[in-house]
Amino acid sequence: RRRLNECPLGAGALAGTSFPIDRQQTAKKLDFDRPMANSMDAVSDRDFALEFLSASSVLATHLSRFAEELVIWSSAQFGFIHFTDAFSTGSSMMPQKRNPDAAELVRAKSGRVFGGLITLLTVMKALPLTYSKDMQEDKEAVFSTFDTLELCLAATLGMVIDMKAAPERMRAAASVGFTTATDLADWLTQTLNLPFRESHQITGQIVRLAESKRCELSELALEDMQTVEPRITKGVFDVLTVDASVASRTSFGGTAPYNVRSQITAARKRYLKEGPA
């Protein structure tokens, strides 16, 4: 706002006016921070609209990606979350199916927002100074984008409040596919002082061994691991769980529960201080 809240009044068609007007006064009375310093720029500039549409496109991208996660998570194949009838509907043909309509619409609305940005960029790309009627096209792009994002934000907030998580299903999914292999490699480096490249190679051999026995790393016998690296101890099993893996990511910005709670607290404080803007 501090950068964009400039008043174009008094710029005339392109070169200002010969009348002794006080642009500072009119800008102040109209609640602008200041008048625009260049009259030609005041008339021909639509950077404020392009910046709004650009920022909106970035926001729409994040909302669309998050909505895609919700679509996947709520599918029968994943089943990580569940929506009530407020944000999902039954299939018109398959009685057992629930469609995450709100998430699918939020995912799709990003295309409308991107279209507004591309529309105005295309309009502005070859216009001569200063004003042309072409610029009337900025209204539809800006107003439509605002309305679309307002709806998408409300829908996303509603879905987050509405959805119910299935933590055990999530835990089960996170426990397959040798997801703790990196934790094993880290343990080898931190406990046995091995170079990580060597730990990486040893871990790969242990994973292949677990594959041959059709079991997860945590189910592999210590004796089997020791055939690859004799110095491995039973302490390795402390890091081969999903909970331990998540909790170990303690670096700044990591996924350890303490870090996540800290980020939530910081976000809430920032919101209370600065507001939604």
N, C-alpha and C positions, 0 to 999 in steps of 0.2 A: 504493500500500500504506500509506504513512504516514497518508493521510487516511481510508482505509476500514477499516483493521485495528483496529476497536473491538469490545470484548467486550460482548454483551448479557446475559451471565449475571448473575443477581441482580435483573433488572428485574421479575421475577414476571409476572403476567398483564397488568399495566398500571402499577402504582403502586409497585413495589419491595416491600420487606418490612420488618416490624418487628424481625426478628432482627438481631443485631449482626454482620452479615457484613462482610468486608473485600473489596470488589469490586476494589480495586487489586491485592490479592494474587492473587486468582483469575485476573484478567486476565493478570497477569505469568506465572503458572504455565502458563497455556494459550497462551502465546506471542502474546498480543495486545499492542498498544502501550499501550492504556489501556481502561478501561471506557467504555461509551456514557454520555453525561452526562444524558440524559433517558430515563426509564424507559418512557414512552409511545412515544417515538420508537424505542426499542430494540425494542419488540414489533411496532409497526405498520410500521416502515420497511422498504422493499424497494428503496431507491434504489441500493444496492450492486449488486443484480441488474439493475436497469434500466440503470445505467451500464455494466455489463459487456456487456449485450445491445446497448446503443447503440454502444459502441466496437467491438463485434464486427460490427455492421451496417456501420459505416464501413469496417472492414477487409475484410469480405466484398464490399463495393462495389468496392474497389480490386482485389481478387483477380478478381472477375468481369470487370471492364473489361480487366485484363491478359489473362485467359483469352480474351476476345473478340478481342483483338489476335492472340493465338497462333492462334486458329481461322482468322482472315482471312489471316494471314501464311503459314500452312501450306496454304492452298487452292491448287488447280491454277492459278487465275487470278493469284495473286500469286507463290507459290513462293519466298517469302523465307526460310523455314525448313523443316526436315525432321525428323520424329520417327521414332525406331526403333519396332520392334514393341512395346517396353515401354510406350509411351504412345500407341499408335495401333493400330487394327485395320482389317482389310480389310472392304470392303462385302459384305453378304450376297448382293447381286445383281450389282454391277459389279466385275469382277475387278481393274480398273485403279485403283480408288478406295481411298484410305486415309482413315479417319475419325479425327480428333483427339479420341478419346473422353475422355481425362483432362481436356483443356481445356474440352470441352463440359460435363462434369459439374461442374467447378469453377465455371463460369459459371452453372450452374443452381442450385447449392447456396446461392447468396446468397438466393434466395427462402425457403429454409428458415430461414435466420438472421433475415431480416426478419420472418418469421412469428412467431418466438419473441419478438421485441421487441413487436410489435403485440399478441400474446396477453397478455403481462404488463401492458402499458399498459392494455389493455381491462379486465383483471381489477382493477387497482388504481384505476381512475379514479373510482370512486364508493363505495369501501369506507369504512365508518365506523371510527373508532378503537375498539379497538386491533387485536386479532387476529381474523381470520375464517378459516374453513376454505378459503375461496377461494384463500388464499395458497399452498396446497399446489401450485397450478398453476405456481409459480415454478420448481420442481425440474425438470420436464420441459423447460421452455424453456431454462434455464441449462445443464443437462447435455447436452442435444441440441446446443445451439449450440457448446459446448466441443468435443464429439466431432467435429462437422462441420468446424469451423475447423481442428482438429488434422489431419484428413485432407486438407483443401484446401491447407493450408500445405505438407504433405509432398508432395502431388502437384505443386504449383507449383514447389517446389524441384527435384523430380525432373525436371520438364519443362525447366527452365532448364538443368540439367546435361546432359540428354539431347539437346536440340535442336541441330541443325547449321545454321549460317547459310549463305545463298547471297549473298555480298556483291556479286558482279557483277550478279546479278538485281536486287538492291536499287538498285545504282548506275544501272542502265539505267532502272528505274522512276522514280527521282528526277530523271532527266535530261530527261524529257518533260513537256510541259504548261507550259512557260515558268516553271519553278520558280525561276529566278534573276532574275525581273523585279524583285523588291524590291531585289536586289543592284545591278541597273542603276540604279534610282532613287536608291539610297544613293550610288552612285558619282557620279552627276550632281550631287548635293547637295554631297558632300565634295570633289570635284575641280573642279567648275565654279562652286561657291558659289551654286547655284540654291536658291531656297526649295523645300522638299520638295513642296509642292502643285504647283509647276511641274514638278519632276522626275517627279512621279507622272503628270502629263498627258503629258509627253514619252514616258515609258516606255509608256504606253498606246498611243500612236501607233506606236511602234516594234514593239510586240507585234502590233498589227493588220497592220503591214507584213510581219512574219515569218509571220503566219497566211496572208496573201495569197500568199506565196512558198512556203508549206508547209514551213517549216524552223524550227529552234529558234533562239533568240537568238544562241547561240554560233556558229551557222552563217551568220548574216546578214552580208553584206559590210559593211565599214566605210563604204564609200561610200553604201550604203543608209541606214545610221544617220545619216550626216551630212546626208542630205536632210531629216531631221527636226530635228537639232541639229548645225550645222556644227562646233561646237567639240569634238565627241566625237573622241577619239584612239584609237589601237590599244590603249592601256593598258586600255580598258574590257574587253577580252577576258580579262584576268587575273581578273576577278571573275565571269565568266559560266560557271563550272564548279561542279559539285556540291561538289567538295572545297573549293574556295575559299569557297563560300557557307557551308558548315558551319563551316569554320575561322574565318570572320570574326565569328562570334557569340561574342565574347570578354567581353561584359559578365558580371557575376556571375550565375551560374545559367544561362548560355547553353550552347549545344551544341558549342562548340569542344572538340576532343579534350582539350586541357589542362584545361578546366573539368570535363569528365566524369571524367577520371582523378582530379582533386582531390576531387570529390564521392564517388567510390568509396573513396578513401583515408580521407576523413573518416568515411564510414559504417562502414568496417571498424574504425577507431579507437573510434568510439562503441560499436560492438557489443562489442568487447573490454573496454571500460571498464564498460559498463552491462548487457551481456547482452541476450538477446532481448526482455526486457520493456521 
